[in-house]
Amino acid sequence: MRTSRLLVRSGLTVAAAAALPLTLASGPAAARASGISVSTTGSTVSVATSACTQINGSWGTAALLSGSQASFSQGRQVALSGASAGQSAAWSAVSPGTYTVVVMCSRGDTAGTQSVIVSAPSTPTISATASPSRGVMGGLGGAARDYGTVTMAVGGALVGAGAIAAAWFLRRRSKPYRL
């Protein structure tokens, strides 16, 4: 009796473990019902599908419906283009809001319906930064501090006096007999 309960419990556990990957692979029912994929990039809305077949050179039509529009004929319609592997359509310059995308294949059936939200484009903020009023100060010591006119004149006089003194000293040294 105890062995049969253990086998029943083990059997149920094994059956649940075997069914779990199949359940996860199939996905939710709502995702399987829609045969379209809708995406937005800025103010462009695009739709892709592989559910339509080509009849008389046409894959079908996609419509973009705003919140106030109720039927397919009221929306912005675009013809599907592509190949048998996949068809697509796109709308540009779409204003921000909530929209519904509906894809009607050329044989008259609906490939799918999906809602999409187009958000307002973000505008970058520009902030002003302080810039130096006189540009970059270069040279020996020039980058550390701006010296005034008087300081520059006194420095020039000292450099000139040093040059004159060096010339006088070298001149006196070349003639040792002079005092």
N, C-alpha and C positions, 0 to 999 in steps of 0.2 A: 504494500500500500504506500509506504513511504517512498519507495523507488519510483512508483508511477507518478506521484506528485512532483518529484524532482525532474522527471523526464518531461512532464507537461510544462513546467515552468521554464525549463531550458529550451524546449521547442518553441514556446511563445517568444522568448528573448531572441532566439536565432531568426525567427520569422520577421520580427520587428526590425532587427538589424539588417536583414536582407532587403526589406521594403524601403528603408530610409533613403538610400542613394537614388532609387527610382523616383521617390517623391520629391527630393530636392532637385533632381535633374529636370523634371517636367515644369517647374516654376509655377507661379501663381496663375490662376485662371484669367485674370484681367490682362496679364502680360501676354498670354497666348492668344487672346481674342483680337488684339490690335496688331495688324501686320505692317505698321508704319513706325518710323523712327523720326522724331522731330527734334531739331536743335536750333539754338539761336547764337548768333555772333554779332554783338553790337545791335544794329537795327535791321539785321538780316535774319529772316526765318527760313529754314530749309527743311525739306521732308524727303525721306528715302523709303523705298519699299521694293519688294521683289514679288509681290502678290499678284501683279497685273500681267496680262498677256496682250500681245499686240494684235489688234484687229483693224484691218484697212489702214495700216500705217500709223495708228494712234494707240498709245499705251493707256491713256485716260487723262483725267483732269484732277488737279488738287485745288482746294478752295481754302482761303484764310478768312474766317468769320470773326468779327468783333463781338463784344457782349450783346449788342443790340440787334444783331442779325440772327435770324432763326433758321433760314434754309440755305442749301448749298448754292442756289442761284444768286443769292444776295451778296456772297463773299467775293473777295478778289481771287479770280480764277487764273490758273497757270497750267499749261499743258505739261504732262510728264514727258521727260526725255530720258534716254538711256538705252539699255540692252536687256536681254532676257535675264541676265544675272541681277540686275537692279535698275530701278528707275528713280528719278529725283526731280524736284521742283524747288524753286526758291523765290522769295519775295524780298525786295530791298526797300529801304526807307520806311520801315514799319515803325509807327509811333509807339511809345511805351503803353502797355496795357496787357490785359489777359485776352488771349485769342484761342479759337478752336480750329484745328487743321483737320480737314476731311479729304480723303482721297477716294475718288470714284474711278474704277477701272473702265475700260472701253466696252466691256461686256455688260455694264450696268450695275455691277455689285460694288459694295463699299469695301475697300481694302482695310480701312481703319479710321478711327477718329481719336484725336489726342489734343489735350489742352496744353498751352504754352504761355509763359509769362515773359514779355519783353520789358526789360528794365531800362530806366533812363540812363544814358551814358554818363559816366562819371567825368567831371571836369577837373583837371588838375588845378591845384591852388598855387598861385605864384606869389612868392614872398620876396620882398626886396632885402638885399643885404648891403651893409655899409662897405664902400670901396675906398681905397686911399685917395685923398684929394690931389696929391702931387705925384702919384705913381710910385715906383720903387726907387728908393735912394740907394745908390751903389757907391763903391769906392772904399777907401780905408776909413772905417769908422762912420761913414755916411749913413749906414743902415741903422745905427743905434740912436742917433740924435741929429736934429737939424740945428746947426749953429747960425747965429745971426751975422750981419754984415760987419759989426765992430770986431767980433771975435776972429773973423776971417782976415780982416785987415791987420790986426795985431799979430796973428800967426804968420802972415805973409812978411811983415816987417822983421819978425824974429828969424825967419828962414833967410831973408836977404842979409841981415846982419851976420848970421852964422856963415854964409857963403863969403862975405867980405873978410871976416876974421880968418877963415880957413885959407883964403888966398894970401892974406898978409903973412900968416904963419909959415906957409910953404915958401913964400918968397924970401922971408928972413932966413929960413933954414938953408936955402941953396947958397947963401953968401955968409959963411960963418965969421968973416973978419969984421962984419958990421955989428955995432952995438945997438 
